[in-house]
Amino acid sequence: MKARLIYRNKVVTEDRITELVIWELPDKTPDRPHGIKYRLYHGDKKGRCIVRYDNESGKGDHKHIGDKETLYQFATVEQLMKDFISDITRLTNKGEEEEDE
C-alpha cells in the first residue's frame, strides 16, 4: 500500500498562503509512530513562515512559529488541525493588536 492522502487544501488570499497536506502511511516508523505524515503551512506572500507544523524524516513531530522550532506532541489528525488553526488565530490577532498600537 502506498501512502494515502487524507486531506489537502490550499488557500491563497491577498496577503497569506495556507496549505495543509496530511497522509496516512502504509507503515509506522520511529519518526512517525502514529503512521501520519503531515505538512501544515501558513505564511505571507513574501515567503515568511508564520506557522508550520511538520514531521519530516529524521526530526519527528515539531512546529515552527516564525523562526523558532519546538517539539509538537501529536495526538490525532483532528487535534493537529485544531492546534494549527489555534496558532494561526492567536498570531493573527496578536499581529493586528500590534498594528493598532
N, C-alpha and C positions, 0 to 999 in steps of 0.2 A: 504494500500500500504506500502511495506517495502521501506527502503532506496534504491535508485537506483544508482549503480556505474556509474559515469560519465567518470572517467579517472583513469587508474592505469598504472604506468610504473616504472620499477626499472632498473637502470644501475649500474653495478659494474665494475670498472676499476682496474688497478693495485694498485692504492692508494686511491680511493674515492668510496663512495656509495651515489647514489642519488635515492630517491624514492618519487613519487608523487601519492597520493591517494585522490580522490575527490568524494563525494557522494551528491546526491540530496535527501533531507529528505522529508518524507511524510507531515510533518507539520513544520511550522516556530516556533521557540522558543525564549524566551528572550535572550539567549546566541547566537542564530543563527537566527536573524530576516530575513536574506536573504534566509534561507532554505538550506544552503550548509554546509556540514561538510567536513573538509579537514585536511590533514597531508602531508606537503612537507618537505623533509629532505635532507640535503647534509652534509656529514661528511667524516672523514677519516676512514681508516680500523682499527684504534686503538680505535674507538668509540667516538672520539671527534667531537662534533657538530660544524659545521662551520656556517650553516644557517638552521633554521627550522621555518616554518610557520604552525600554527595550531590554532584550536578553540575548545579546549577541554571544556567539560561541566563545567560550573562554572567560566570560565576565559574569554570566548569570544575570539574575533579575536586578535591575537598577533603574534609576531615573536621573534625569538632568533637569535642574532648574537653573536656567541661564548657563553659566559656566561651571556650576557646582554639580558634582555627581555623588549620589548617595545610594546605598543599597535599598532595594524595594522588596517587601515581603509579599510575594504573590500568593493569593488565596483562591480566587476564581476569576473567570473572564469578566463576569458582571462587576465584581469588586474592582478589578483593574480599570475598567471603563469609568466607574464612579469616581475612583481616586484621580484619574487623569482629568476628567471634567471638573472635579473639585479644585484641582490645582490651577487649571486654566481660569476658572471663575474667580478664585482668590487673587491670582496675579493680575487679571484684567481689572478687577475692582481696585486693587492696590495702585495700579498704574493710573487709573482715572482719578483717584483721590490725590495722587501726587501732582497730576496736571492741574487740578482745581486750586491747589495751594499757591 
